[in-house]
Amino acid sequence: MDLLPVRTEKTIKEAETGRYTFRVSVAVTKPQIKQGVEKVFKVKVTAVQTAIMPGKAYRTGKKGSSSTRSDWKKAMVTLAKGQKMDIYGA
């Protein structure tokens, strides 16, 4: 399972409160996300929220034909009080 951190102004601000956002595969479940984060980062996860983000449309080629990117899943992970991860390199 790949845990790719989502790096935006909002997610970096939420990380200060103990909530981290990752991009994961659409097929991964909440228990698998919790288990993966706890194993990789050695922290205690208290909650996992997920959202399937629809792929965006884009235009390509000489004729400007339209196509769509793949859907992806966003996982917001809340850690136990007093625990932190340094995933944004701050």
C-alpha positions, 0 to 999 in steps of 0.5 A, spaced: 500 500 500 502 506 498 501 512 502 503 518 499 502 525 503 497 530 500 501 537 501 496 543 500 496 549 505 490 546 508 493 539 510 499 542 512 495 546 517 491 540 519 497 536 521 499 541 526 493 538 530 494 531 529 490 530 522 494 527 516 492 526 509 494 521 504 493 519 497 491 511 497 489 506 492 481 506 491 481 499 493 484 500 500 479 499 506 479 504 513 482 498 517 488 497 512 489 504 512 490 504 519 494 498 520 499 501 514 500 508 518 501 505 524 506 500 522 510 505 517 510 511 522 510 507 529 504 511 531 497 510 534 491 512 529 484 514 533 480 515 526 480 514 519 476 518 514 476 517 507 473 520 500 473 518 493 475 524 489 473 524 482 478 524 476 478 531 473 477 531 465 483 534 461 484 535 453 489 532 449 492 532 442 491 536 436 484 536 436 483 537 443 480 530 444 477 530 452 479 524 456 479 523 464 484 522 469 483 516 474 479 516 481 483 516 487 482 516 494 483 521 500 484 518 507 484 523 513 488 520 519 487 522 526 493 521 531 492 520 538 494 526 543 501 528 543 503 524 537 506 527 530 509 525 524 514 529 520 511 527 513 511 534 510 519 535 512 517 541 516 
